[in-house]
Amino acid sequence: MSDSVVFYIVIIWLLLAHVVLFALVISRKRNKSLERTSTLAKHDAKDVGDFYDEQTNNFLKVYGEVIQAFRTTDVSKLLDYQIESIGFEKGQRVLDAGCGVCGPARYFAKNADVTVEAITISKDQVEKSKKYIAEEGLEGKVNVTYGDYHHLDNYYESDSFDAVYFLESFGHAKDHEEVINSAWGMLKPGGTLYIKDLFRKEAAIPSLEKDIEREIQNINKAYHYNVADFYEVLHFIRKKGYILSSVKTIDLPLEDFENLTISNDFQELTGINKIENLQEYVFPVDFFEIKCYKPWNALEYGNSRYFLQNLYYMQVHNRKQEEL
């Protein structure tokens, strides 16, 4: 047996060992997340729509037209950051899933020169969005639809978007896996799925687990939310066949960061989930952005081109890199 073959066999065994170890860790995380999921507040799309029909005017008073809690003081810096993070290119057709009053959608259309299809489950937000779109002369560049993003194929053609993005709207999903699968159907091969949202915090100190769970329940109930389990979402993404590109915290410069006090302002205005004692409050979530893409190759042909095993594949089948 040649040295090169031995080398590739060793690589494969090391990879397999890492895969097994990773699978064991994720399995434990998934089992834990399934226990948590059974206790989550349950809501449907109509509940979310009713909530925003009632509260959108209050959100506008506090948040303005960009309804995102993790933000910059100058909101244009947040939106410019998202243009870069999502990776918009001039002329693309993109889908804003859970668009609010189309604040980001309108900004992206003007500053990234993309065409945005936007969808919301709130009739009030649809009416307000159409008004704003008309006032800014963006008809045809931003189009808003009343509908449920769990079932995007009811409103749009398959394989027709360069990107589908969720900007703190993903957590309103009753079924996170269904929404991820729904986005897959909309994306062109090579298209981007981008999720910026809050996820359940891991308790670094075990005694805080109950406090985190309590606050998660409060958020879910108050905002008709379904705070996602980070590991479970990654599982759904990989299970569907997406290629995971990046997972990271939101890299806003500290001096630009709004520091989440805007959420306190909304609670003071509405009384929703108002925190009575900040000194004893346990912050229950982390904010992450997840970016992945729908592969060009059909799944039945496998994803070998994306993994180190292709070195071995090239050796055995005498293939060149461009042939993968």
C-alpha positions as CSV (number, residue, x, y, z in Angstrom):
1,M,0.0,0.0,0.0
2,S,1.4,3.4,-1.0
3,D,2.2,6.2,1.4
4,S,-0.4,8.4,-0.3
5,V,-3.2,5.9,0.1
6,V,-2.3,5.4,3.8
7,F,-2.3,9.1,4.3
8,Y,-5.8,9.5,2.8
9,I,-7.1,6.5,4.9
10,V,-5.8,8.2,8.1
11,I,-7.5,11.4,7.1
12,I,-10.8,9.6,6.5
13,W,-10.6,7.8,9.9
14,L,-9.8,11.1,11.7
15,L,-12.8,12.7,10.0
16,L,-15.0,9.8,10.9
17,A,-13.9,10.1,14.5
18,H,-14.7,13.8,14.6
19,V,-18.1,13.2,13.0
20,V,-19.0,10.5,15.6
21,L,-18.0,12.8,18.4
22,F,-19.8,15.8,17.0
23,A,-22.9,13.6,16.5
24,L,-22.9,12.5,20.1
25,V,-22.7,16.1,21.3
26,I,-25.4,17.3,19.0
27,S,-27.6,14.3,19.9
28,R,-27.4,15.3,23.6
29,K,-28.2,18.9,22.7
30,R,-31.1,17.8,20.5
31,N,-32.6,15.6,23.3
32,K,-32.4,18.5,25.7
33,S,-34.0,20.8,23.2
34,L,-36.8,18.4,22.6
35,E,-37.6,18.4,26.3
36,R,-37.6,22.2,26.2
37,T,-39.8,22.4,23.0
38,S,-42.6,20.5,24.8
39,T,-42.9,23.4,27.2
40,L,-42.9,26.2,24.7
41,A,-45.8,28.6,24.4
42,K,-48.0,27.5,21.4
43,H,-49.4,30.0,18.9
44,D,-50.4,30.1,15.3
45,A,-49.9,32.6,12.5
46,K,-53.3,34.3,13.3
47,D,-52.2,35.0,16.8
48,V,-49.0,36.7,15.5
49,G,-51.0,38.7,13.0
50,D,-53.5,39.8,15.6
51,F,-50.6,40.8,17.9
52,Y,-49.1,43.0,15.3
53,D,-52.4,44.4,14.2
54,E,-52.8,45.6,17.7
55,Q,-49.3,46.7,18.5
56,T,-47.7,47.9,15.3
57,N,-48.5,51.6,16.1
58,N,-46.7,51.1,19.5
59,F,-43.7,49.5,17.8
60,L,-43.5,52.5,15.4
61,K,-43.5,54.9,18.3
62,V,-40.6,53.2,19.9
63,Y,-38.7,51.4,17.2
64,G,-39.5,53.5,14.1
65,E,-39.9,51.6,10.9
66,V,-37.1,49.1,11.6
67,I,-38.6,46.7,14.2
68,Q,-35.4,45.0,15.4
69,A,-34.2,44.9,19.1
70,F,-30.6,44.2,18.4
71,R,-29.7,47.3,16.5
72,T,-27.5,50.4,16.2
73,T,-28.4,53.8,17.5
74,D,-28.2,55.1,13.9
75,V,-30.3,52.4,12.3
76,S,-28.8,53.0,8.9
77,K,-25.6,51.5,10.1
78,L,-27.5,48.3,11.1
79,L,-29.1,48.1,7.6
80,D,-25.8,48.7,5.8
81,Y,-24.3,45.9,7.9
82,Q,-27.2,43.6,6.9
83,I,-26.7,44.5,3.2
84,E,-23.1,43.3,3.5
85,S,-23.9,40.3,5.7
86,I,-26.6,38.9,3.5
87,G,-24.5,39.7,0.4
88,F,-26.9,41.5,-1.8
89,E,-25.9,42.1,-5.4
90,K,-27.4,44.7,-7.7
91,G,-30.5,43.4,-9.6
92,Q,-31.2,40.5,-7.3
93,R,-34.7,39.4,-6.3
94,V,-35.0,38.8,-2.6
95,L,-37.6,37.8,-0.1
96,D,-38.2,39.5,3.3
97,A,-40.0,36.9,5.4
98,G,-41.8,38.7,8.2
99,C,-41.2,42.2,6.8
100,G,-42.9,44.4,9.4
101,V,-43.7,47.7,7.7
102,C,-41.0,47.1,5.1
103,G,-38.5,49.5,6.7
104,P,-35.5,47.3,5.8
105,A,-37.1,46.2,2.5
106,R,-37.4,49.8,1.4
107,Y,-33.9,50.6,2.5
108,F,-32.4,47.6,0.7
109,A,-34.3,48.4,-2.5
110,K,-32.9,52.0,-2.5
111,N,-29.4,51.3,-1.3
112,A,-28.6,47.8,-2.6
113,D,-30.7,48.1,-5.8
114,V,-32.5,44.8,-5.2
115,T,-36.1,44.0,-5.8
116,V,-37.8,42.9,-2.6
117,E,-40.9,40.7,-2.2
118,A,-42.1,41.2,1.4
119,I,-44.5,39.1,3.3
120,T,-46.2,39.7,6.7
121,I,-49.1,38.0,8.6
122,S,-50.4,41.4,9.8
123,K,-53.0,43.2,7.7
124,D,-52.2,46.4,9.4
125,Q,-48.6,46.1,8.4
126,V,-49.5,45.4,4.8
127,E,-51.6,48.6,4.7
128,K,-48.9,50.7,6.3
129,S,-46.2,49.1,4.0
130,K,-48.2,50.0,0.9
131,K,-48.5,53.5,2.0
132,Y,-44.8,53.9,2.7
133,I,-43.9,52.2,-0.6
134,A,-46.1,54.6,-2.5
135,E,-44.8,57.7,-0.7
136,E,-41.2,56.7,-1.6
137,G,-42.0,55.8,-5.2
138,L,-40.9,52.2,-4.8
139,E,-43.8,50.5,-6.5
140,G,-42.3,47.5,-8.4
141,K,-39.1,47.6,-6.3
142,V,-40.8,46.6,-3.1
143,N,-44.0,44.4,-3.2
144,V,-45.8,43.4,0.0
145,T,-48.0,40.4,0.4
146,Y,-50.3,39.4,3.3
147,G,-49.5,35.7,4.1
148,D,-48.0,33.0,6.2
149,Y,-44.2,32.4,5.7
150,H,-44.7,28.8,6.7
151,H,-46.2,28.3,3.2
152,L,-44.3,30.5,0.8
153,D,-45.2,28.3,-2.1
154,N,-48.8,29.6,-1.8
155,Y,-47.6,33.1,-2.9
156,Y,-44.4,32.8,-4.9
157,E,-42.9,30.6,-7.6
158,S,-40.3,28.0,-6.6
159,D,-36.6,28.6,-7.2
160,S,-37.2,32.3,-7.9
161,F,-35.2,34.2,-5.2
162,D,-31.5,35.0,-4.8
163,A,-32.0,35.3,-1.0
164,V,-34.6,34.8,1.7
165,Y,-33.9,36.6,4.9
166,F,-35.5,36.8,8.4
167,L,-34.7,39.8,10.5
168,E,-35.9,39.0,14.0
169,S,-39.0,37.4,12.5
170,F,-37.9,33.8,12.5
171,G,-38.8,33.4,16.1
172,H,-42.5,34.0,15.4
173,A,-42.6,30.6,13.6
174,K,-44.8,27.9,15.1
175,D,-42.6,25.3,13.4
176,H,-39.0,26.3,12.7
177,E,-38.3,23.3,10.5
178,E,-41.3,24.0,8.3
179,V,-40.2,27.6,7.8
180,I,-36.6,26.6,6.9
181,N,-38.0,24.0,4.4
182,S,-40.4,26.6,3.0
183,A,-37.5,29.0,2.3
184,W,-35.6,26.2,0.5
185,G,-38.4,25.9,-2.0
186,M,-38.2,29.6,-2.9
187,L,-34.4,29.8,-3.4
188,K,-32.6,29.5,-6.7
189,P,-29.7,27.0,-6.6
190,G,-26.9,29.0,-5.0
191,G,-29.3,31.2,-3.2
192,T,-28.8,32.5,0.3
193,L,-30.8,31.9,3.5
194,Y,-30.1,34.4,6.2
195,I,-31.5,34.4,9.8
196,K,-30.8,37.1,12.3
197,D,-32.6,36.3,15.6
198,L,-32.5,35.6,19.2
199,F,-31.8,32.0,20.5
200,R,-32.1,30.3,23.8
201,K,-29.1,31.0,26.0
202,E,-27.1,28.1,27.5
203,A,-26.9,28.3,31.2
204,A,-23.2,28.6,32.1
205,I,-24.2,28.1,35.7
206,P,-26.6,25.2,36.0
207,S,-28.7,26.9,38.7
208,L,-29.7,29.6,36.1
209,E,-31.4,27.1,33.8
210,K,-34.8,27.5,35.5
211,D,-34.5,31.3,35.4
212,I,-33.7,31.2,31.7
213,E,-36.6,28.8,31.0
214,R,-39.0,31.1,33.0
215,E,-37.9,34.2,31.0
216,I,-38.1,32.3,27.7
217,Q,-41.7,31.4,28.5
218,N,-42.5,35.1,29.4
219,I,-41.1,36.2,26.0
220,N,-43.0,33.6,24.1
221,K,-46.3,34.4,25.8
222,A,-45.9,38.2,25.7
223,Y,-44.7,38.5,22.1
224,H,-46.3,35.4,20.5
225,Y,-42.8,34.1,20.0
226,N,-41.2,30.8,19.9
227,V,-37.6,31.4,20.9
228,A,-35.6,28.9,18.9
229,D,-33.0,26.4,20.1
230,F,-29.8,27.1,18.3
231,Y,-28.7,23.5,18.0
232,E,-32.1,22.4,16.7
233,V,-32.1,25.1,14.0
234,L,-28.7,24.1,12.8
235,H,-29.9,20.5,12.7
236,F,-32.9,21.5,10.5
237,I,-30.7,23.5,8.2
238,R,-28.2,20.7,7.7
239,K,-31.0,18.0,7.4
240,K,-32.6,19.9,4.6
241,G,-29.3,20.0,2.6
242,Y,-28.3,23.7,3.0
243,I,-24.5,24.4,3.0
244,L,-23.8,26.2,6.2
245,S,-21.6,29.2,5.4
246,S,-21.3,31.1,8.7
247,V,-22.7,31.3,12.3
248,K,-21.7,34.2,14.4
249,T,-22.6,36.9,16.8
250,I,-23.7,40.2,15.2
251,D,-20.5,42.2,14.8
252,L,-21.7,45.7,15.4
253,P,-19.1,48.1,16.7
254,L,-19.6,48.7,20.4
255,E,-19.8,52.4,20.0
256,D,-22.7,52.0,17.5
257,F,-24.7,49.4,19.5
258,E,-28.0,50.6,20.9
259,N,-27.6,48.2,24.0
260,L,-31.2,46.8,23.8
261,T,-32.7,49.6,26.0
262,I,-35.2,50.1,23.2
263,S,-36.9,46.9,24.4
264,N,-37.3,48.5,27.8
265,D,-38.9,51.5,26.3
266,F,-41.4,49.3,24.5
267,Q,-42.2,47.5,27.7
268,E,-42.7,50.8,29.6
269,L,-45.0,52.1,26.9
270,T,-47.2,48.9,26.6
271,G,-46.7,47.1,29.9
272,I,-45.9,43.9,27.8
273,N,-43.5,41.6,29.7
274,K,-42.4,44.5,31.8
275,I,-39.3,43.7,33.9
276,E,-39.9,44.8,37.5
277,N,-36.4,44.1,38.9
278,L,-33.5,44.4,36.5
279,Q,-31.0,43.6,39.2
280,E,-32.4,40.0,39.5
281,Y,-33.2,39.6,35.8
282,V,-31.5,36.8,34.0
283,F,-31.0,37.6,30.3
284,P,-32.3,34.5,28.6
285,V,-31.2,34.8,24.9
286,D,-28.2,35.2,22.6
287,F,-28.4,37.0,19.3
288,F,-26.8,35.2,16.3
289,E,-26.8,35.4,12.5
290,I,-26.9,32.3,10.5
291,K,-26.0,32.3,6.8
292,C,-26.3,29.3,4.5
293,Y,-27.0,28.6,0.9
294,K,-28.9,26.1,-1.3
295,P,-26.3,24.0,-3.1
296,W,-26.0,24.1,-6.9
297,N,-25.7,20.3,-7.2
298,A,-28.8,18.2,-6.8
299,L,-28.9,16.2,-3.5
300,E,-29.1,12.9,-5.2
301,Y,-25.5,13.5,-6.5
302,G,-24.3,14.1,-2.9
303,N,-22.4,17.0,-1.4
304,S,-18.9,15.5,-1.8
305,R,-17.5,18.7,-3.3
306,Y,-17.9,20.5,0.0
307,F,-16.0,18.2,2.3
308,L,-12.4,17.2,2.8
309,Q,-13.2,13.6,1.7
310,N,-13.1,14.9,-1.8
311,L,-9.3,14.6,-1.6
312,Y,-9.7,10.9,-1.2
313,Y,-12.4,10.8,-3.9
314,M,-10.0,12.5,-6.3
315,Q,-7.3,10.0,-5.6
316,V,-9.4,6.9,-6.0
317,H,-11.3,8.1,-9.1
318,N,-8.5,10.0,-10.7
319,R,-10.6,13.2,-10.8
320,K,-9.4,16.8,-11.0
321,Q,-10.8,19.4,-8.6
322,E,-12.9,21.1,-11.3
323,E,-14.6,17.8,-12.0
324,L,-16.0,17.5,-8.4
